Amino acid sequence: MDEGATNGPPIIAATRGARAHDLINPVNGGAIGGGLPTALGAAIARPDRKVVVLQADGSGMYTVQALWSMAREKADVVVIVLKNDAYAILNLELARVREGETNARMRSMLDLDGPSIGWVEIATGLGVPATRAATAEEFHRRFEAALGAKGPQLIECQVIAPKEWHALEEYVHRTR
């Protein structure tokens, strides 16, 4: 499941050499927030298969209550929260519709770092075991453990938006 938004494409591209798997992309028509409930639905529909969802932090906030439903249903889902502390995808939308430069107040409306969202604490509070990975090595260990466990698991990963994303944002703004 890919609702990784700005960080999803390079991760999905890296799975090309992985063992056979299906890919679902719930972002349809520009709407965000479908990753967690779609992963829940996939896990309920196919309880014999492990579901892994790449979830951007901003769009995950739209439907965070799906974590509680995952716990309730004992859904076999690994949620990987790609936490960049921003509604980064919405910065692109702002560049598409905004005439002129943005100001600090406008940009702050798309930041998620004041306060930063604690996905581990949210997930745990909703009944989903959760961990935080600060390095790639730590993520790999936590991901292997989550794949070996039954039921929902969440791994929060601090990431940055790819530099190509910022370049696209600037290009859209300049050429509008």
Protein Blocks (a to p, Z undefined) as FASTA:
>chain_A
ZZekjmmmmmmmmmmmmccdddddfbgghiahjlmmmmmmmmmmmmmbccdddddfklmm
mmmmmmmmmmmnopacddddddehiafklmmmmmmmmgcjddfklmmmmpckbccddfkl
mmmmnopacdddfbfklmmmmmmmmmmpgcjddddddddddfklmmmmmmmmmmZZ
